[in-house]
Amino acid sequence: MRSYRAKYFDGETPSSQEVLVKINEAVLEISKDGRLLDTWPLKLLHRDPVYISVIVVLCQGEPDARLEILEKDFLQEPLLKVKFQKEQPLQFKKSQIALWLSALVVAVGVVFLAVKPVTKMIARNISHAREKQMLGAIMQLRPPTMCQLSVSQGIAFEKLLSKVYPIQEGDKELGIEFHVIKNAQVNAFALPGAQIWILSGLLEKAQSPEEIVGVLAHEIEHVKQRHILESIVRSTLLTSLMAISVGDASAVLVVDPHTASQFFTLSFDREMEASADKGALNRMRQSKVSTQGIIDLFKRLDETGPASKIPEFISTHPAGKARIEMFEPYSIAADNQPILTKEEWRDLKRACQ
């Protein structure tokens, strides 16, 4: 009758001891130095399924004790072989884990692929009236200081705007409102309710009217393509699934102070930014406006902005180089006519001062 080396944990002391085990009729005997320590009935034995690379045997009725068998041919013992093969703990657990992991990967992939089309569908089913209600909440949360342009400044701004809006089919139906906001940041952004805010810092720092035209064209495309709503819906989709499931798509637009505060830091994904760039380029080409202004702006942002330090594949905007390469072939205006006179441009840059 063969003996097998094993480590015995009796469940009472913290350490194990080297023992010999052997099968003797209907019991497993555990002995050390010729002294019998314990006997376990074979019918109460089972292999611990938690352990994969080692053989750990447990005995029903002694929950704290266990045996770690050090010789693998122990599993070939005739009285145990059939019993352990029926249990097949290792193969079953491995396949189960693999199945669950596969299901998890598939589920994550499905959710990832579904988010974008789902957000587009929801955004298209939200009315402009509902969108404007959101804007009201935003204005209450953080009322902006809107600049009152002088008559001459208003005329100059309209001359810039007329180059890119409304010039395409469906533009007038958008009903976009443009406001110059007193703020030192060099920025402009689109908000729910077809609003585009141009911060006075951008006017002050811009070096040509064409830069502003390019920025306006870009933000107009965000409005036209409903990127603002898509971004908002996507960011709140998971927490709003219950409301959507009962058919109230507008429920995702319930605005509380926390939600509204996020609109000011809202960012679009790379696909949206690239699409807005492409739409802006089409508008500028249609009006024969030189793209040199927006190219110059991209170059300055690359030199001074944090985006230049962010690898393209993780940045939300396409890299400046990629954007420049898209606009560069159209840098020479077809009619080569300035949009504003020097006096008009100088006057407009002083808005909000």
Salt bridges, closest charged atoms under 4 A:
GLU71 OE1 - ARG2 NH2 2.69
GLU71 OE2 - ARG5 NE 3.85
ASP73 OD2 - ARG2 NH1 2.41
GLU131 OE1 - HIS128 ND1 3.95
GLU131 OE1 - ARG226 NH2 2.57
ASP171 OD2 - ARG283 NH1 2.80
GLU177 OE1 - HIS179 NE2 3.50
GLU211 OE1 - ARG300 NH2 2.83
GLU221 OE2 - ARG283 NE 2.66
GLU230 OE2 - LYS120 NZ 3.48
ASP269 OD2 - LYS116 NZ 3.64
ASP269 OD2 - ARG234 NH1 2.87
GLU271 OE1 - LYS116 NZ 2.76
GLU273 OE1 - HIS218 NE2 2.87
GLU273 OE1 - HIS222 NE2 3.30
GLU273 OE2 - HIS317 NE2 3.33
ASP277 OD1 - HIS218 ND1 2.86
ASP277 OD2 - ARG323 NE 2.68
GLU312 OE2 - ARG270 NH2 3.74
GLU344 OE2 - LYS159 NZ 3.10
ASP347 OD1 - ARG350 NH2 3.80
